[in-house]
Amino acid sequence: RSGVSWLGGQGDEWDAQNDMLSATFGAALMMVSAAILPLRRATGEVASAHSRGTQSRFSDNRFLQIAVSVYLLFWIGLAIKPSDRSDWLLENLLIFVTAAVLIPCYRKFQLSNASYAFILVFLAFHTIGAHYTYANVPFGFWLKDWFHLSRNHYDRLIHFGFGFLLLYPTRELLARA
């Protein structure tokens, strides 16, 4: 019991397996969505620009400038008085690593704006979880009350988002690598 609590299982010994199931379901839903929706066109445009050697600079990509600026303001707002500063710092390692990879790679290996949007939406959800700690996110309590769940399932929602929102950028990366 103490091991489950330490790992953040919220009393559920199958928590990790259920989280992976949520991520798998999200990824499967994105695979179907990517096959149906015209998002593939964006990947093709970036790939063809990459092959021509005509990548745009960050200063030329207005969408990405606005999206990153909005996310940074959101992140700064939620960095003020988080529920648990040490947990916040640990949870934000993912964000720091993501930025440390994406920023230097932008000039040589650009993703589509759709991929960057998916990544930023996932990071925004993750930022909310880091601010409150995943077990205490108010939206998760609302879901718990609304659906009569046994616990706050915000972490499941994020694992679903991990599969759903990050599969498309991963697919784009692998298609062009």
C-alpha positions, 0 to 999 in steps of 0.5 A, spaced: 500 500 500 505 504 501 509 503 495 502 505 491 501 511 495 509 513 493 508 512 486 502 516 486 497 511 484 492 514 488 490 507 492 489 503 485 495 498 484 493 498 476 494 505 476 500 505 471 496 500 467 490 504 466 494 510 465 498 506 459 491 504 456 489 511 456 495 513 452 494 508 447 486 509 446 488 517 445 494 514 440 489 510 436 484 515 436 489 520 433 491 515 428 484 515 426 483 522 426 490 523 422 487 518 417 481 522 416 482 529 417 487 534 412 492 534 417 497 530 413 497 536 408 501 540 413 506 535 414 507 535 406 508 542 406 513 542 411 517 536 408 517 539 401 519 546 404 525 542 408 527 538 402 527 545 398 532 548 404 527 554 405 525 553 412 522 559 415 525 563 421 522 563 427 521 570 426 517 569 420 512 564 423 507 569 426 502 563 428 508 560 432 510 566 435 503 568 438 502 560 440 509 560 444 507 567 447 501 565 450 503 559 452 509 562 456 504 567 459 500 561 461 506 558 464 508 564 468 501 565 471 501 558 473 508 558 476 506 563 481 504 560 488 503 552 485 500 547 490 507 544 492 513 547 489 518 541 489 513 537 485 512 543 481 519 543 479 519 536 478 513 536 473 516 542 469 522 538 468 518 535 462 517 542 459 524 544 460 527 538 456 521 539 451 524 546 450 531 544 450 530 539 444 525 543 440 528 550 440 535 548 438 532 544 433 527 549 430 532 551 424 534 545 422 528 540 423 521 544 423 515 541 424 508 543 422 504 548 425 499 543 427 504 539 431 507 545 435 500 546 436 499 539 439 505 540 443 503 546 446 496 544 448 499 538 451 504 542 455 498 547 457 495 541 460 501 538 463 502 545 466 495 545 470 497 538 473 504 541 475 501 547 478 495 543 482 499 537 483 495 532 478 491 529 484 488 536 486 486 539 479 480 542 480 477 540 473 479 533 475 474 533 482 469 536 477 469 530 473 469 526 479 463 529 482 460 529 475 461 522 473 461 519 480 468 516 480 472 514 486 478 519 485 480 525 481 482 522 474 486 528 471 492 524 470 488 519 466 486 525 462 493 527 461 495 520 459 490 520 454 492 527 451 499 524 451 497 519 446 492 523 442 496 530 442 503 527 441 502 522 436 501 526 430 508 530 432 511 523 433 509 521 426 511 527 423 518 526 426 518 519 424 516 520 417 521 525 415 527 522 419 
